[in-house]
Amino acid sequence: MTATSDIDDIRRQVFAIVARQAKIDVATVQDDSTLGALGLASLDAIEVIFDIEEAFDISFPEQGIDFTAGTVRDLVDAVVPVLGAGGEGAGQ
């Protein structure tokens, strides 16, 4: 299981990626913010996903995760199990 400090680090990194793509201050990003509410369109959301995958050296499963309708918390929650599986699927 991932330690709380690791989850906090993941959260900080995801927030920074979202803020950079949205061209906003990271303090504006909240757990319950949707990417759309932060001004990110569908193509921007794809860039966020690519940036997260690159930052953590992971690959998200193609099915079952709706990144455009979900919240920033959903993004963080999606990273944790993939990392917990040892980065399974990374580099594909």
BAKEDO-51838 format. One record per residue (C-alpha): x, y, z; residue in one letter; residue number from 1. Coordinates in pm, whole numbers. Layout:
BEGIN
{east->X, north->Y, up->Z, code->A, pos->NUM} $
...
This chain:
BEGIN
{east->0, north->0, up->0, code->M, pos->1} $
{east->120, north->349, up->-79, code->T, pos->2} $
{east->210, north->558, up->226, code->A, pos->3} $
{east->23, north->882, up->297, code->T, pos->4} $
{east->332, north->1090, up->221, code->S, pos->5} $
{east->357, north->918, up->-118, code->D, pos->6} $
{east->-8, north->996, up->-191, code->I, pos->7} $
{east->51, north->1358, up->-90, code->D, pos->8} $
{east->347, north->1372, up->-330, code->D, pos->9} $
{east->136, north->1222, up->-610, code->I, pos->10} $
{east->-137, north->1475, up->-535, code->R, pos->11} $
{east->109, north->1767, up->-549, code->R, pos->12} $
{east->251, north->1648, up->-881, code->Q, pos->13} $
{east->-93, north->1594, up->-1036, code->V, pos->14} $
{east->-207, north->1938, up->-916, code->F, pos->15} $
{east->106, north->2095, up->-1069, code->A, pos->16} $
{east->47, north->1920, up->-1403, code->I, pos->17} $
{east->-318, north->2028, up->-1413, code->V, pos->18} $
{east->-228, north->2387, up->-1320, code->A, pos->19} $
{east->45, north->2402, up->-1585, code->R, pos->20} $
{east->-189, north->2276, up->-1859, code->Q, pos->21} $
{east->-467, north->2512, up->-1748, code->A, pos->22} $
{east->-220, north->2801, up->-1718, code->K, pos->23} $
{east->-346, north->2879, up->-1368, code->I, pos->24} $
{east->-191, north->2903, up->-1023, code->D, pos->25} $
{east->-166, north->2563, up->-854, code->V, pos->26} $
{east->-352, north->2709, up->-552, code->A, pos->27} $
{east->-660, north->2732, up->-777, code->T, pos->28} $
{east->-668, north->2354, up->-822, code->V, pos->29} $
{east->-884, north->2171, up->-568, code->Q, pos->30} $
{east->-958, north->1801, up->-519, code->D, pos->31} $
{east->-1316, north->1844, up->-638, code->D, pos->32} $
{east->-1228, north->2063, up->-940, code->S, pos->33} $
{east->-1319, north->1915, up->-1277, code->T, pos->34} $
{east->-1082, north->1970, up->-1565, code->L, pos->35} $
{east->-1359, north->2155, up->-1749, code->G, pos->36} $
{east->-1417, north->2389, up->-1455, code->A, pos->37} $
{east->-1045, north->2471, up->-1463, code->L, pos->38} $
{east->-1075, north->2572, up->-1827, code->G, pos->39} $
{east->-937, north->2254, up->-1983, code->L, pos->40} $
{east->-1106, north->2125, up->-2299, code->A, pos->41} $
{east->-1101, north->1759, up->-2408, code->S, pos->42} $
{east->-770, north->1793, up->-2594, code->L, pos->43} $
{east->-618, north->1964, up->-2291, code->D, pos->44} $
{east->-740, north->1674, up->-2074, code->A, pos->45} $
{east->-557, north->1433, up->-2304, code->I, pos->46} $
{east->-239, north->1638, up->-2259, code->E, pos->47} $
{east->-288, north->1621, up->-1880, code->V, pos->48} $
{east->-313, north->1241, up->-1903, code->I, pos->49} $
{east->0, north->1218, up->-2118, code->F, pos->50} $
{east->188, north->1446, up->-1877, code->D, pos->51} $
{east->79, north->1237, up->-1577, code->I, pos->52} $
{east->180, north->914, up->-1750, code->E, pos->53} $
{east->519, north->1062, up->-1835, code->E, pos->54} $
{east->576, north->1210, up->-1489, code->A, pos->55} $
{east->506, north->880, up->-1313, code->F, pos->56} $
{east->629, north->647, up->-1591, code->D, pos->57} $
{east->294, north->468, up->-1605, code->I, pos->58} $
{east->22, north->388, up->-1856, code->S, pos->59} $
{east->-343, north->417, up->-1765, code->F, pos->60} $
{east->-578, north->141, up->-1877, code->P, pos->61} $
{east->-775, north->260, up->-2178, code->E, pos->62} $
{east->-1111, north->153, up->-2040, code->Q, pos->63} $
{east->-1299, north->250, up->-1729, code->G, pos->64} $
{east->-1163, north->597, up->-1651, code->I, pos->65} $
{east->-1346, north->911, up->-1764, code->D, pos->66} $
{east->-1082, north->1178, up->-1718, code->F, pos->67} $
{east->-1282, north->1460, up->-1879, code->T, pos->68} $
{east->-1585, north->1432, up->-1649, code->A, pos->69} $
{east->-1397, north->1335, up->-1335, code->G, pos->70} $
{east->-1231, north->1550, up->-1074, code->T, pos->71} $
{east->-868, north->1615, up->-996, code->V, pos->72} $
{east->-912, north->1374, up->-703, code->R, pos->73} $
{east->-1017, north->1109, up->-959, code->D, pos->74} $
{east->-688, north->1165, up->-1141, code->L, pos->75} $
{east->-489, north->1120, up->-820, code->V, pos->76} $
{east->-696, north->813, up->-732, code->D, pos->77} $
{east->-624, north->667, up->-1077, code->A, pos->78} $
{east->-247, north->707, up->-1036, code->V, pos->79} $
{east->-220, north->540, up->-695, code->V, pos->80} $
{east->-326, north->184, up->-791, code->P, pos->81} $
{east->-120, north->188, up->-1111, code->V, pos->82} $
{east->188, north->286, up->-911, code->L, pos->83} $
{east->95, north->34, up->-643, code->G, pos->84} $
{east->101, north->-235, up->-910, code->A, pos->85} $
{east->465, north->-150, up->-970, code->G, pos->86} $
{east->395, north->77, up->-1263, code->G, pos->87} $
{east->235, north->-214, up->-1446, code->E, pos->88} $
{east->187, north->-119, up->-1806, code->G, pos->89} $
{east->455, north->149, up->-1794, code->A, pos->90} $
{east->640, north->222, up->-2111, code->G, pos->91} $
{east->385, north->67, up->-2344, code->Q, pos->92} $
